[in-house]
Amino acid sequence: MTSFDKDAIEDASDETLGLLEWPTLCEHLARFSSTVKGRQYCLSLPVQNDISTCRLLLEETKEIFVLDQLLEGRLSFQGIHDISYVLVLCSKGGIASGEELLAIAETLGSARNLRRQIDNAELRPKLTDRLQKLATHPELERTLKRDLEHGGRVADHASQDLAKFRKQIQSLRKDRSDRLNDLLRTYCSLLNDNVIAERNGRPVFAVKIRAAAQFPGLVLDSSSSGNTLFMEPNETIQQTNELSELEIRAVKEEQRILGLWSKEVANNVESLEELITICMQLDVALARARYSKFLGGVPPELKEDSNAPFLFKGLRHPLLVWKNQREGGQDVVPISVEVSSAVRVVAITGPNTGGKTVTLKTLGLAVLMSRSGLFLPCTGTPSLPFCTNVFADIGDDQSLEQNLSTFSGHIKRICRILKILSKEPGTFMILLDEIGAGTDPSEGSALAISLLRTLADKARLTVATTHYGELKALKYIDSRFENASVAFNGETLLPTYQLQWGIPGTSNALFIANRLGCPDEVIDHAQELLTSKSEGEVNIVIKGLEEQRQRQQEAAESAAALLARAELLHEQLMSRWEKQSKKTADLEEIERRKLSVSIQKGQHEVRRLISKLRGDDASGETARVVGQRLRRIAVEHTSQANGNNSLDWRPEIGERIRLLALGKPAEVVDISEDGLQLTVLCGVLRSKVSLNGVQSLDGRKPTPTDKVVEIRTPLRMRKSSDQKCSNNTIDVRGLRVNEAEVVVEEFLRKVAGPIWIVHGIGSGKLKRGLREWLSSASFVERVTDAATEDGGSACTIVWPK
């Protein structure tokens, strides 16, 4: 590319930025910056030409946007100064002042705090990468903050010589001050004013001119009237000379120290320049994030594919948003744009002041903002192809100095754009306002059609505003063309600023003129002229399309309302179902608790009845009453169990169930006697599974069968042997404590003599429960562990009374 081509592209780009009011947007952005360097950079925010850089800027904006919202005090750049001048001074061998060096120290400390807040490779990878080259020089910062006082004065402890000189200066000043006060009291009658003044850094008295000969001293100055001489006493001349010499030495020592620090700054000038650059970049990123939040922006998606569609939903002009929120302007009407991959030209038509030019500028600014790391003021997720350049021809380019008419100005600018497109490859967006205007309508419309067809071949997207009816018909001839229009309210004679996609608009000139009071005969004659030119037919088509669009809009709104009602009804049904499910679960839990309490009461009642039967006064009548009571208990608990297990499920032969291990359905072909083992047929596979390994097809878990404890009425007593055998041994392993108690008590009624109870070891709960119960039973004499050969601690011997 020649230098001429580069200059032409830069000139056209700069001109486009001005036409789109990009500098004004940059001024708004700069108000959100925190540093001087960041503000200067924002005022001339560059538009990037590389998609990877644009994506990096957008990612940094996202990361710092989230961080700024999370921090309690928000991200702060307080303490970061513009030290560029100081760095240049030091790099050239100059000596910086204490105040300038103190600014460097504060900048280093603030940069370190920023790094601590931002540095997180997992949450903020892009910003963390940006911090990799940040060197904060903690030793230099510590030295400067330690040896520089507030205001930049070098502290006394900066060097021993400086401390010695300043101590001598302080002592000498005190001695001189005491002597001057003594002289003031001595010669007060010779003075016009009892004040010790200074001339050229030396103390003087205001001596009356008539008494000058009586005052021992040197004349350094006189008043404007000549009545007063300012004289330095002879007694303090030597002290003042010594004081001046000490002050010079102190200043030289200060300069020596400042020179050392300035040299240290010069040695690290490259890393310090990198530091202020990184801080400026972070400040600009934060400004982009805060400005984007102010606009209500969302991050756009930049596509590398040049044929990717343009998708903007609810897009608003950023300058109008600023005016609305900062200056109390009118609400901004959003526009939605959807340009497919096949479309190359969009012709926007409609009445004047309807928002056509604002639409052009909004689209242009959206592309520029996406290339600068800014979010777009719209809803949803905006998407667009990466455009290497945006060129615009907007406004009246009439120039008296260059002897250019409106038409000539437009054509000159468009020709420059065409020349760039023919020589420079890339993805371009072209924005043309009132194309072909300013000349004969017939020739202007023909030229506009030719220009748009040429641009359709060379640019990714051209958006043009026009009043020419011939341009509205291009959509039906060339699939690369699309129509859009700005809506107009015929009742209020005001535009609605809404962009109607796919529908051409009319200028409504005759309608507006009629409503504004133009005579009817003028309007009628104009209508006849339009009809004779066959333009009336085009307007009729446009009107029909507008009515069709209105009907479709109303149908879409009705469908949306119906969908909203359906969603509301669905939410209500789901809410009721959840409440009912919770209520059912609560009721089941209450019933389970009631059943558990009832079972415990029944067990205690059964135990009491058994004890009553074993009593010495038991009779046949007692047995009959106890039997009736047991039957009633059985009936009560059976009914409660049936009532509470209405939702329980147990598989039956022939039922289809689901195997949890395989996740497949199977058929039950057999069930074991205890109900814990099932024989199932899964396809051609026949296998046995446990009850816990299946569930019903609707997801219910099986209810295990209860263990049945049989209590038999003793018919006769058997003599028990003193040796362990099958007749005096009972196995209660696997039973609960209360179940084992009933079984053991019943077994004791059958035998006379010791019995061996096999309870196993396990957790020891069953053994402890039985031992506690047997030790408190009135019919047990003693309880011991069995011998080792008879089971040891896994077996208990009970000796009844």
C-alpha positions in Angstrom: 0.0 0.0 0.0 1.4 3.4 -0.9 1.6 6.3 1.4 -1.1 8.0 -0.5 -3.5 5.1 0.1 -2.7 5.1 3.8 -3.3 8.8 4.0 -6.6 8.5 2.1 -7.8 5.7 4.4 -6.8 7.7 7.5 -8.5 10.9 6.2 -11.7 9.0 5.3 -11.7 7.2 8.7 -11.1 10.5 10.6 -13.8 12.2 8.6 -16.2 9.3 9.4 -15.4 9.5 13.1 -16.4 13.2 13.1 -19.6 12.5 11.1 -20.6 9.8 13.6 -19.8 12.1 16.6 -17.2 9.7 17.9 -15.2 12.5 19.7 -18.4 13.4 21.7 -18.7 9.8 22.8 -15.0 9.8 23.8 -15.6 12.9 25.9 -18.4 11.0 27.7 -16.1 8.1 28.2 -13.3 10.3 29.6 -15.6 11.4 32.4 -15.4 7.9 33.9 -11.6 7.7 33.9 -9.7 8.3 37.2 -6.2 9.4 36.1 -4.8 12.1 33.9 -3.2 9.7 31.5 -6.4 7.6 31.3 -8.4 10.7 30.6 -6.1 11.9 27.8 -6.2 8.4 26.2 -10.0 8.2 26.4 -10.4 11.6 24.7 -8.8 10.2 21.6 -9.8 6.5 22.0 -8.4 4.6 19.1 -10.5 2.2 17.1 -8.6 -1.1 16.8 -8.1 -2.8 13.4 -7.3 -6.3 14.7 -10.0 -8.7 15.8 -7.8 -10.4 18.4 -7.1 -7.0 20.0 -10.7 -6.1 20.0 -11.7 -9.4 21.7 -8.9 -8.9 24.3 -10.3 -5.4 25.1 -13.8 -6.8 25.4 -12.6 -9.6 27.8 -10.7 -7.0 29.9 -13.9 -4.9 30.1 -15.9 -7.9 31.2 -13.4 -8.9 33.9 -12.9 -5.4 35.4 -16.7 -4.8 35.2 -17.4 -7.8 37.4 -14.5 -6.9 39.8 -15.7 -3.3 40.2 -19.1 -4.6 41.2 -17.8 -7.1 43.7 -15.4 -4.8 45.6 -17.1 -3.0 48.5 -15.3 0.3 47.9 -15.1 -0.2 44.2 -11.8 -0.2 42.3 -9.8 3.0 43.0 -6.9 4.6 41.2 -6.3 7.2 43.9 -2.6 8.0 44.4 -1.6 7.3 40.8 -0.1 10.4 39.3 1.2 11.4 35.9 4.9 11.0 36.4 5.9 11.1 32.7 7.6 14.5 33.0 9.6 13.4 36.0 10.8 10.2 34.2 11.9 12.2 31.3 13.7 14.7 33.6 15.5 12.0 35.5 16.4 10.0 32.3 18.2 13.1 31.0 20.3 13.5 34.2 18.1 16.1 35.8 17.2 16.3 39.5 13.6 15.9 40.5 12.1 17.8 43.4 11.0 16.2 46.6 7.4 16.6 45.7 7.9 15.0 42.3 9.7 12.0 43.9 7.0 11.7 46.4 4.5 11.4 43.6 6.5 8.5 42.2 6.4 6.8 45.6 2.6 7.2 45.9 2.2 5.9 42.4 4.2 2.8 43.2 2.2 2.1 46.3 -1.1 2.6 44.5 0.0 0.3 41.6 0.9 -2.4 44.1 -2.6 -2.2 45.7 -4.2 -2.4 42.3 -2.2 -5.5 41.5 -3.3 -7.2 44.7 -6.9 -6.5 44.0 -6.8 -7.6 40.3 -4.3 -10.4 40.3 -6.3 -13.7 39.9 -5.4 -15.9 37.0 -8.5 -18.1 37.4 -11.1 -15.3 37.6 -9.4 -12.6 35.6 -6.9 -14.2 33.2 -6.7 -11.3 30.7 -6.1 -8.6 33.4 -3.6 -10.8 35.2 -1.6 -11.2 32.0 -1.6 -7.4 31.7 0.0 -7.2 35.1 2.9 -9.6 34.3 5.3 -6.7 33.4 4.2 -4.5 36.3 7.2 -3.8 38.6 6.4 -1.7 41.7 10.0 -1.3 43.2 9.1 -1.6 46.9 12.6 -0.6 48.0 12.5 2.6 46.1 9.0 3.4 47.4 10.0 2.6 51.0 13.1 4.9 50.7 11.2 7.8 49.3 8.3 7.6 51.7 10.7 7.3 54.7 13.0 10.2 53.8 10.5 12.6 52.2 8.0 14.5 54.4 4.6 15.6 53.4 5.0 18.3 50.7 8.2 16.8 49.4 10.6 18.2 52.1 13.7 16.0 52.6 13.6 14.7 56.2 16.4 15.4 58.7 17.3 11.8 59.0 17.9 11.4 55.3 21.7 12.0 56.0 23.8 12.8 59.0 25.3 16.0 57.4 21.8 17.3 56.7 20.7 16.6 60.2 23.8 18.4 61.6 23.4 21.4 59.3 19.7 21.9 60.2 20.4 21.5 63.9 23.1 24.3 63.6 20.7 26.5 61.6 18.0 26.1 64.2 20.3 27.0 67.1 21.8 30.0 65.3 18.4 31.3 64.3 17.3 31.2 67.9 20.4 33.1 69.1 20.0 35.7 66.4 16.3 36.1 67.2 17.0 36.6 70.9 19.7 39.2 70.1 17.3 41.0 67.7 14.6 41.2 70.3 17.1 42.7 72.8 18.1 45.4 70.2 14.5 46.1 69.4 13.8 46.9 73.1 17.0 49.0 73.3 16.4 51.2 70.3 12.6 51.3 70.2 12.6 55.1 70.5 14.6 55.4 67.2 12.2 53.1 65.3 9.1 53.9 63.3 7.8 50.3 63.7 8.6 47.7 66.4 8.7 44.9 63.8 11.8 43.0 62.6 11.5 43.0 58.8 13.6 41.4 56.1 15.4 42.7 53.1 17.2 40.3 50.8 17.0 37.6 53.4 18.6 39.7 56.1 16.9 41.1 59.3 16.4 44.9 59.3 14.8 47.6 61.6 12.6 50.5 60.4 14.8 53.4 61.7 13.6 57.0 61.6 15.7 58.9 59.1 16.6 61.6 61.8 17.9 58.9 64.1 20.0 57.0 61.6 23.2 58.2 62.9 22.4 57.0 66.4 21.6 53.4 65.3 24.6 51.1 64.8 24.0 49.3 61.6 24.1 49.2 57.8 21.4 50.7 55.6 19.9 48.1 53.2 16.8 49.9 51.9 14.5 52.9 52.4 10.8 53.5 52.3 9.1 55.1 49.3 8.5 58.3 51.3 12.2 58.5 52.4 11.2 58.9 56.1 12.3 55.4 57.1 15.6 53.6 56.6 15.8 49.8 56.9 19.0 49.0 58.7 20.7 45.8 59.7 22.2 45.8 63.2 26.0 45.4 63.2 25.8 42.9 66.1 23.8 40.3 63.9 25.7 40.7 60.6 28.2 37.9 61.5 25.4 35.6 62.7 23.4 36.2 59.5 26.4 35.5 57.3 27.1 32.2 59.2 23.4 31.3 58.9 23.4 31.9 55.2 26.5 29.7 54.7 24.8 26.9 56.7 21.6 27.2 54.7 23.6 26.9 51.5 25.3 23.8 52.8 22.0 22.3 53.7 20.5 23.0 50.3 23.5 21.4 48.6 23.1 18.3 50.8 19.4 18.2 49.9 20.2 18.4 46.2 22.9 15.7 46.6 20.3 13.4 48.2 17.6 14.2 45.6 20.2 13.6 42.9 20.9 10.1 44.2 17.2 9.3 44.2 16.7 10.8 40.8 19.6 8.6 39.5 17.8 5.6 41.0 14.6 6.6 39.2 16.6 7.0 35.9 18.1 3.5 36.4 14.5 2.1 36.4 12.9 4.4 34.0 11.9 1.7 31.5 10.0 -0.3 34.1 8.4 2.8 35.5 7.3 3.9 32.1 5.8 0.4 31.7 4.1 0.8 35.1 2.3 4.0 34.1 1.3 2.5 30.8 -0.2 -0.5 32.5 -2.0 1.7 35.0 -3.3 3.8 32.2 -4.6 0.7 30.4 -6.3 -0.5 33.5 -7.9 2.9 34.1 -9.2 3.0 30.5 -10.6 -0.5 30.9 -12.4 0.6 34.1 -13.7 3.6 32.3 -15.0 1.4 29.5 -16.7 -0.8 32.1 -18.3 2.0 34.0 -19.4 3.8 30.8 -20.9 0.5 29.5 -22.8 0.1 32.8 -24.1 3.7 32.5 -25.4 2.9 29.0 -26.9 -0.4 30.2 -24.6 -2.1 27.7 -24.0 -5.8 27.0 -20.8 -7.3 25.4 -21.0 -8.0 21.7 -19.8 -11.1 19.9 -17.4 -10.4 17.1 -17.3 -13.0 14.3 -14.3 -13.6 12.1 -16.6 -14.7 9.3 -17.2 -11.6 7.1 -20.5 -13.0 6.0 -21.9 -13.4 9.6 -25.2 -11.6 10.2 -25.7 -8.3 12.0 -28.0 -8.9 15.0 -28.9 -6.0 17.3 -32.0 -6.1 19.5 -33.2 -3.0 21.3 -30.1 -1.0 20.1 -30.0 2.7 21.4 -27.9 5.6 20.3 -25.3 6.1 23.1 -25.3 9.9 22.8 -29.1 10.0 23.1 -28.8 7.7 26.2 -26.4 10.1 27.7 -28.6 13.1 27.0 -31.6 11.3 28.4 -29.9 10.3 31.7 -27.6 13.2 32.3 -29.6 16.1 30.8 -33.1 14.8 31.2 -33.9 14.4 27.5 -36.6 12.3 25.9 -36.7 8.5 26.3 -34.6 6.8 23.6 -36.6 4.6 21.2 -34.6 1.4 20.6 -34.3 -0.2 17.2 -33.8 -3.8 16.3 -31.7 -4.8 13.3 -31.3 -8.2 11.7 -29.2 -8.3 8.5 -28.8 -11.8 7.2 -25.6 -13.2 5.6 -27.0 -12.7 2.1 -28.0 -9.1 2.4 -25.4 -6.4 1.3 -27.5 -3.3 1.0 -30.3 -1.9 3.2 -32.4 1.0 1.9 -34.1 3.0 4.7 -37.0 5.1 3.7 -39.6 7.3 5.5 -40.5 10.9 6.3 -38.0 13.6 7.2 -37.1 13.8 10.9 -38.2 10.2 11.2 -34.9 8.9 12.6 -33.2 7.6 9.4 -30.0 9.5 10.0 -30.0 8.6 13.7 -30.3 4.9 12.7 -27.2 5.3 10.4 -25.2 6.8 13.2 -26.4 4.3 15.8 -25.2 1.4 13.5 -21.9 3.1 12.8 -21.2 3.8 16.5 -22.2 0.2 17.4 -19.5 -1.1 15.1 -16.9 1.4 16.4 -17.7 0.6 20.0 -17.4 -3.1 19.5 -13.9 -2.5 18.0 -12.9 -0.3 21.0 -13.8 -2.7 23.8 -17.1 -1.0 24.7 -20.4 -2.8 25.4 -23.3 -1.9 23.2 -26.5 -0.3 24.7 -28.9 -3.0 23.6 -30.6 -6.2 25.0 -29.8 -9.8 24.4 -26.5 -10.7 22.9 -25.5 -8.5 19.9 -23.5 -10.2 17.2 -21.8 -8.8 14.1 -18.9 -9.6 11.8 -15.6 -7.8 12.5 -15.5 -4.7 10.2 -12.1 -3.4 9.4 -13.4 0.0 8.5 -16.5 2.1 8.6 -17.0 4.9 6.1 -19.8 7.4 6.1 -21.3 10.2 4.0 -23.7 12.0 6.3 -24.9 15.6 6.3 -24.6 18.5 3.9 -21.0 18.8 2.5 -21.6 22.1 0.8 -18.5 24.3 0.7 -18.3 27.8 -0.6 -14.5 27.9 -0.2 -14.0 24.8 -2.4 -16.9 25.9 -4.8 -18.8 22.6 -4.0 -22.6 22.2 -4.0 -24.4 19.8 -1.8 -24.5 17.2 -4.6 -20.8 17.7 -5.5 -19.8 17.4 -1.9 -21.5 14.0 -1.5 -20.2 12.7 -4.8 -16.6 13.7 -4.0 -16.8 11.9 -0.6 -18.4 8.7 -2.2 -15.8 8.6 -4.9 -13.0 8.7 -2.3 -14.7 5.8 -0.5 -15.0 3.8 -3.8 -11.4 4.3 -4.5 -10.4 2.9 -1.2 -12.7 -0.1 -1.6 -11.1 -0.9 -5.0 -7.6 -0.9 -3.6 -7.9 -2.0 0.0 -9.2 -5.5 0.9 -11.3 -5.9 4.1 -14.8 -6.0 5.6 -16.4 -2.6 5.2 -19.5 -0.9 6.4 -20.7 2.0 4.3 -23.3 4.5 5.6 -24.9 6.9 3.1 -27.4 9.6 4.0 -29.8 10.8 1.2 -27.9 9.1 -1.6 -28.3 10.8 -4.9 -30.0 13.8 -3.4 -29.3 17.4 -4.5 -29.8 17.0 -8.2 -32.4 16.0 -10.8 -34.5 13.2 -9.2 -34.4 11.0 -12.3 -30.6 11.2 -12.7 -30.2 11.1 -8.9 -32.2 7.9 -8.5 -30.3 6.2 -11.4 -27.0 7.2 -10.0 -28.1 6.0 -6.5 -29.1 2.6 -7.9 -25.8 2.2 -9.7 -23.8 3.2 -6.7 -25.6 0.8 -4.4 -25.1 -2.1 -6.8 -21.4 -1.3 -7.0 -21.2 -1.1 -3.2 -23.0 -4.4 -2.9 -20.1 -6.1 -4.8 -17.4 -4.4 -2.7 -18.7 -3.8 0.9 -20.0 -6.2 3.5 -22.9 -3.9 4.3 -24.2 -0.6 2.9 -27.0 1.2 4.7 -28.4 4.1 2.8 -31.3 6.5 3.5 -33.4 7.7 0.5 -36.7 9.2 -0.7 -36.4 7.6 -4.1 -39.2 5.2 -4.8 -37.1 3.3 -7.4 -34.7 2.2 -4.7 -37.5 0.5 -2.8 -38.1 -1.9 -5.6 -34.5 -3.2 -5.7 -35.3 -5.8 -3.0 -37.7 -7.6 -5.4 -35.0 -7.6 -8.2 -31.8 -8.4 -6.3 -31.8 -10.7 -3.2 -28.8 -8.8 -1.8 -31.1 -5.8 -1.1 -33.4 -5.3 1.9 -35.9 -2.5 2.8 -36.5 -0.8 6.1 -38.5 2.2 7.1 -39.1 4.6 10.0 -42.7 4.7 11.2 -44.9 7.8 11.2 -48.0 8.6 13.2 -50.5 10.2 10.8 -52.8 11.4 13.6 -50.1 13.4 15.5 -48.0 14.2 12.5 -45.0 13.0 14.5 -42.5 10.2 13.8 -42.4 7.2 16.1 -38.7 6.6 15.5 -39.4 2.9 15.3 -37.5 1.0 12.6 -39.7 -1.4 10.5 -37.7 -4.1 9.0 -38.6 -5.5 5.5 -41.2 -2.8 4.8 -40.4 0.3 2.6 -41.8 3.6 3.8 -43.3 6.6 2.2 -42.3 10.3 2.7 -45.9 11.3 3.5 -45.2 14.7 2.1 -48.7 15.3 0.7 -50.3 14.0 3.9 -48.3 16.2 6.1 -48.9 19.2 3.9 -52.6 18.6 4.0 -52.7 18.3 7.8 -50.7 21.5 8.1 -53.2 23.5 6.1 -52.1 23.3 2.5 -55.1 24.0 0.2 -57.0 21.0 -1.0 -56.7 21.9 -4.7 -52.9 21.9 -4.4 -53.0 18.5 -2.7 -55.4 17.1 -5.3 -53.4 18.4 -8.2 -50.2 16.9 -6.7 -51.9 13.6 -6.3 -52.9 13.6 -10.0 -49.4 14.3 -11.0 -48.2 11.4 -8.8 -50.8 9.1 -10.4 -49.7 10.1 -13.9 -46.2 9.1 -13.0 -47.3 5.7 -11.8 -45.9 6.5 -8.4 -49.3 6.1 -6.8 -49.3 2.4 -7.5 -46.0 2.0 -5.6 -47.5 3.9 -2.7 -50.6 1.7 -2.7 -48.3 -1.4 -2.5 -46.4 0.2 0.3 -49.6 1.0 2.1 -50.8 -2.6 1.7 -47.6 -3.9 3.0 -47.8 -1.6 6.0 -51.4 -2.8 6.7 -50.2 -6.4 6.4 -47.3 -5.7 8.8 -49.7 -4.2 11.3 -52.0 -7.3 11.2 -49.0 -9.5 11.7 -47.9 -7.4 14.6 -51.3 -7.6 16.2 -51.3 -11.4 15.7 -47.9 -11.7 17.2 -48.9 -9.6 20.2 -52.0 -11.8 20.7 -49.9 -15.0 20.5 -47.4 -13.5 23.0 -50.3 -12.7 25.4 -51.7 -16.2 25.1 -48.2 -17.7 25.7 -47.8 -15.6 28.8 -51.2 -16.8 30.2 -50.2 -20.4 29.5 -46.9 -19.9 31.3 -48.7 -18.3 34.2 -51.2 -21.2 34.4 -48.3 -23.7 34.2 -46.6 -22.0 37.1 -49.8 -22.0 39.2 -50.3 -25.8 38.5 -46.7 -26.5 39.4 -47.0 -24.5 42.6 -50.2 -26.4 43.6 -48.6 -29.7 42.8 -45.6 -28.9 44.9 -47.8 -27.8 47.8 -49.9 -31.0 47.6 -46.8 -33.2 47.4 -45.4 -31.5 50.5 -48.7 -31.9 52.3 -48.9 -35.6 51.4 -45.3 -36.2 52.6 -46.1 -34.4 55.9 -49.3 -36.5 56.4 -47.3 -39.7 55.7 -44.7 -38.8 58.2 -47.4 -38.1 60.9 -49.1 -41.4 60.2 -45.7 -43.2 60.4 -45.1 -41.7 63.8 -48.5 -42.6 65.0 -48.0 -46.2 63.8 -44.7 -46.4 65.6 -46.2 -45.2 68.9 -49.1 -47.6 68.5 -46.7 -50.6 67.9 -44.8 -49.7 71.0 -47.9 -49.5 73.1 -49.1 -52.8 71.6 -45.8 -54.5 72.5 -46.1 -53.3 76.1 -49.7 -54.4 76.3 -48.8 -57.9 74.9 -45.9 -58.2 77.4 -48.3 -57.2 80.3 -50.8 -59.8 79.2 -48.2 -62.5 79.0 -47.0 -61.7 82.5 -50.6 -61.8 83.7 -51.1 -65.3 82.2 -47.9 -66.5 84.0 -49.1 -65.2 87.3 -50.0 -67.6 90.1 -53.6 -66.5 90.1 -54.1 -67.1 86.4 -57.2 -69.1 85.5 -59.2 -70.2 82.5 -61.3 -67.0 82.6 -58.1 -65.0 82.7 -56.8 -66.8 79.6 -60.1 -66.2 77.8 -60.1 -62.4 78.6 -56.4 -62.2 77.6 -57.1 -64.0 74.3 -60.0 -61.6 73.5 -57.7 -58.6 74.2 -55.0 -60.0 72.0 -57.4 -60.4 69.1 -58.6 -56.8 69.5 -55.0 -55.6 69.5 -54.3 -57.6 66.3 -57.4 -56.1 64.6 -56.5 -52.5 65.7 -52.9 -52.7 64.4 -53.8 -54.6 61.3 -56.3 -51.8 60.3 -53.7 -49.1 61.2 -51.0 -50.8 59.1 -53.3 -51.2 56.2 -54.4 -47.5 56.5 -50.9 -46.2 56.7 -49.5 -48.5 54.0 -51.9 -47.5 51.3 -49.0 -46.0 49.4 -46.7 -49.0 50.1 -45.8 -51.2 47.2 -44.7 -54.8 47.0 -44.0 -56.6 43.8 -46.3 -59.4 42.7 -45.9 -62.3 40.3 -46.5 -61.2 36.7 -45.9 -57.5 37.5 -43.5 -55.4 35.5 -40.7 -53.8 37.6 -37.4 -51.9 37.0 -34.0 -53.4 37.8 -31.9 -50.6 39.5 -28.5 -52.3 38.5 -29.4 -52.4 34.8 -31.9 -49.5 34.6 -34.2 -51.8 32.5 -37.7 -53.2 33.0 -38.3 -56.9 33.9 -41.1 -59.2 34.8 -41.5 -60.9 38.2 -41.9 -64.7 37.8 -41.4 -65.9 41.3 -41.1 -64.6 44.9 -39.4 -66.3 47.9 -41.4 -67.2 51.0 -39.9 -64.4 53.0 -40.6 -61.9 50.1 -36.9 -60.8 50.1 -35.8 -62.6 46.9 -37.4 -62.1 43.4 -36.9 -64.2 40.3 -37.2 -61.9 37.3 -37.2 -62.3 33.6 -35.3 -59.4 31.7 -35.6 -60.2 28.0 -34.2 -63.7 27.8 -32.2 -63.3 31.0 -33.6 -65.1 34.1 -32.0 -64.1 37.4 -32.6 -63.6 41.1 -32.4 -60.2 42.7 -33.0 -58.9 46.2 -36.1 -56.9 47.0 -33.9 -53.8 47.5 -32.6 -54.0 44.0 -35.9 -53.2 42.2 -38.5 -50.4 42.1 -41.8 -49.9 40.4 -42.1 -48.4 37.0 -43.4 -45.2 38.5 -40.4 -45.0 40.8 -41.8 -46.4 44.1 -39.5 -48.3 46.4 -40.7 -51.7 47.7 -41.8 -52.1 51.3 -40.0 -55.0 53.0 -42.1 -57.7 54.7 -42.3 -57.6 58.5 -40.7 -60.4 60.4 -43.3 -62.6 62.0 -42.7 -63.6 65.6 -44.8 -66.6 66.6 -45.9 -67.0 70.2 -47.2 -70.4 70.9 -49.1 -71.3 74.1 -47.2 -73.9 76.0 -48.9 -77.2 76.3 -46.4 -78.9 78.6 -43.2 -78.2 80.4 -40.0 -80.1 79.3 -37.2 -80.9 81.6 -34.1 -79.1 80.5 -30.7 -80.7 80.6 -27.7 -79.0 82.4 -25.7 -79.5 79.2 -26.3 -77.5 76.0 -28.5 -79.3 73.5 -31.1 -78.4 70.9 -33.9 -78.6 73.4 -32.6 -76.0 75.7 -31.0 -73.7 73.1 -32.7 -70.7 71.4 -31.3 -68.6 68.5 -32.5 -65.0 68.5 -29.9 -63.6 66.1 -31.5 -61.1 63.6 -34.3 -60.2 66.0 -34.9 -56.8 67.7 -34.5 -56.6 71.5 -38.2 -56.5 72.1 -38.9 -59.4 69.7 -36.2 -61.5 71.4 -37.6 -60.7 74.8 -41.0 -62.2 73.8 -39.4 -65.3 72.2 -37.1 -65.9 75.3 -39.9 -65.5 77.7 -42.1 -67.9 75.8 -39.2 -70.4 75.6 -38.6 -70.2 79.4 -42.3 -71.2 79.9 -41.6 -74.5 78.0 -38.5 -75.7 79.8 -37.5 -76.2 83.4 -33.8 -75.6 83.9 -31.1 -73.5 82.3 -31.4 -72.3 78.7 -28.7 -71.2 76.2 -29.6 -68.0 74.3 -27.5 -67.5 71.1 -27.5 -63.8 70.3 -24.1 -63.4 68.6 -21.6 -60.7 69.1 -22.3 -58.0 66.4 -22.6 -54.5 67.8 -23.6 -55.9 71.2 -26.9 -54.1 71.3 -29.0 -57.3 71.4 -26.9 -58.9 74.1 -27.0 -55.7 76.3 -30.8 -55.4 75.9 -31.4 -59.0 76.8 -29.1 -58.9 79.8 -30.7 -55.7 81.1 -34.2 -57.2 80.7 -33.2 -60.6 82.3 -31.4 -59.1 85.2 -34.6 -57.2 86.2 -37.0 -60.1 85.5 -38.5 -61.7 88.7 -38.4 -65.2 87.3 -34.6 -65.3 86.5 -32.1 -66.4 89.1 -28.9 -65.6 87.4 -27.4 -64.9 84.0 -23.9 -65.9 82.8 -21.8 -66.2 79.7 -21.6 -69.7 78.1 -18.4 -71.7 78.2 -15.9 -71.1 75.4 -16.8 -74.4 73.7 -20.6 -73.5 73.9 -20.2 -70.0 72.3 -18.5 -67.9 74.9 -19.6 -64.2 74.8 -21.8 -64.9 71.8 -24.1 -67.0 74.0 -25.9 -66.3 77.4 -27.0 -69.0 79.9 -30.2 -68.1 81.8 -31.0 -69.9 85.1 -34.7 -69.5 86.0 -35.9 -69.6 89.6 
